[in-house]
């Protein structure tokens, strides 16, 4: 478990602020018109933009705070004992504050365009049966994103240098697929900021419960399937003194 400090809290606030500002701006500019435009190439632009900004923020702030930028990711980190619960609470408060500040900047810059799209606020589409289906969509998207976070960024045996790109690309394709259905929040802080500033909360619980449940399921799959079945590299020396790298299954003692 890593110790966190003021620098980490500020990194979470600033990183989430930039993330929500960019997301709110691109949604306001490309999806504000509504109607059929939301189901065409607009969400490819929106998804790619969101993936790129998340990739950038992880690269910038990953070494300071881990670049959670999402209460669902912080929840996963708590379950994996990567962060103290008290620090996690401060992280979430910083993320929510950053989300509000990001939405405020969208409102300040894009008054007319932003008003049409509620400054990037997420809403459950009529294509879905209701809030339950919206929560399921949000849960699936968050599950995929958090699974990549814990299996790559938080896994000592993974190629962690690929984590920012892997997470950003996963976020991008999830937005492209699920954006027309729920707005593809996958992040209570990203939902909260625009909802508070626009006053358009819609259905609250799908954007809170869905991502948190998705994060818990991702941690469960990681711990009991991926981590349990991982292999580790072992160096084997042959008769000529040369070493080769082979994979061997990691045997874990019961209860570990």
ChimeraX attribute file (.defattr): number of C-alpha atoms within 10 A of each C-alpha:
attribute: neighborCount
match mode: 1-to-1
recipient: residues
	/A:1	10
	/A:2	10
	/A:3	10
	/A:4	18
	/A:5	12
	/A:6	11
	/A:7	12
	/A:8	22
	/A:9	21
	/A:10	18
	/A:11	26
	/A:12	30
	/A:13	27
	/A:14	22
	/A:15	30
	/A:16	29
	/A:17	28
	/A:18	21
	/A:19	24
	/A:20	34
	/A:21	27
	/A:22	22
	/A:23	28
	/A:24	32
	/A:25	24
	/A:26	23
	/A:27	30
	/A:28	26
	/A:29	19
	/A:30	18
	/A:31	25
	/A:32	19
	/A:33	14
	/A:34	12
	/A:35	8
	/A:36	10
	/A:37	14
	/A:38	20
	/A:39	16
	/A:40	11
	/A:41	12
	/A:42	19
	/A:43	25
	/A:44	18
	/A:45	17
	/A:46	26
	/A:47	27
	/A:48	18
	/A:49	20
	/A:50	26
	/A:51	25
	/A:52	20
	/A:53	19
	/A:54	28
	/A:55	20
	/A:56	17
	/A:57	22
	/A:58	23
	/A:59	16
	/A:60	16
	/A:61	20
	/A:62	20
	/A:63	11
	/A:64	17
	/A:65	23
	/A:66	22
	/A:67	23
	/A:68	25
	/A:69	35
	/A:70	24
	/A:71	26
	/A:72	28
	/A:73	28
	/A:74	26
	/A:75	25
	/A:76	25
	/A:77	24
	/A:78	17
	/A:79	16
	/A:80	16
	/A:81	12
	/A:82	17
	/A:83	20
	/A:84	15
	/A:85	15
	/A:86	10
	/A:87	18
	/A:88	20
	/A:89	14
	/A:90	18
	/A:91	26
	/A:92	24
	/A:93	17
	/A:94	26
	/A:95	33
	/A:96	26
	/A:97	19
	/A:98	28
	/A:99	34
	/A:100	26
	/A:101	22
	/A:102	30
	/A:103	33
	/A:104	22
	/A:105	20
	/A:106	27
	/A:107	24
	/A:108	12
	/A:109	11
	/A:110	17
	/A:111	14
	/A:112	13
	/A:113	20
	/A:114	25
	/A:115	15
	/A:116	16
	/A:117	22
	/A:118	27
	/A:119	36
	/A:120	33
	/A:121	28
	/A:122	28
	/A:123	25
	/A:124	26
	/A:125	16
	/A:126	12
	/A:127	11
	/A:128	13
	/A:129	10
	/A:130	13
	/A:131	20
	/A:132	15
	/A:133	18
	/A:134	27
	/A:135	25
	/A:136	19
	/A:137	27
	/A:138	31
	/A:139	27
	/A:140	22
	/A:141	28
	/A:142	30
	/A:143	26
	/A:144	19
	/A:145	26
	/A:146	33
	/A:147	27
	/A:148	22
	/A:149	24
	/A:150	21
	/A:151	22
	/A:152	20
	/A:153	22
	/A:154	17
	/A:155	15
	/A:156	9
	/A:157	14
	/A:158	14
	/A:159	11
	/A:160	16
	/A:161	11
	/A:162	11
	/A:163	23
	/A:164	25
	/A:165	18
	/A:166	19
	/A:167	23
	/A:168	25
	/A:169	20
	/A:170	21
	/A:171	28
	/A:172	27
	/A:173	18
	/A:174	23
	/A:175	27
	/A:176	22
	/A:177	16
	/A:178	20
	/A:179	29
	/A:180	24
	/A:181	21
	/A:182	26
	/A:183	24
	/A:184	27
	/A:185	27
	/A:186	35
	/A:187	25
	/A:188	25
	/A:189	28
	/A:190	32
	/A:191	27
	/A:192	25
	/A:193	29
	/A:194	30
	/A:195	23
	/A:196	17
	/A:197	22
	/A:198	18
	/A:199	11
	/A:200	16
	/A:201	19
	/A:202	14
	/A:203	16
	/A:204	18
	/A:205	15
	/A:206	25
	/A:207	31
	/A:208	22
	/A:209	17
	/A:210	26
	/A:211	32
	/A:212	25
	/A:213	20
	/A:214	27
	/A:215	30
	/A:216	21
	/A:217	20
	/A:218	24
	/A:219	25
	/A:220	17
	/A:221	15
	/A:222	20
	/A:223	15
	/A:224	10
	/A:225	11
	/A:226	14
	/A:227	16
	/A:228	15
	/A:229	13
	/A:230	14
	/A:231	15
	/A:232	12
	/A:233	13
	/A:234	13
	/A:235	11
	/A:236	11
	/A:237	11
	/A:238	9
	/A:239	6
	/A:240	6
	/A:241	8
	/A:242	9
	/A:243	12
	/A:244	11
	/A:245	11
	/A:246	11
	/A:247	11
	/A:248	11
	/A:249	12
	/A:250	13
	/A:251	11
	/A:252	10
	/A:253	6
	/A:254	5
	/A:255	4
	/A:256	5
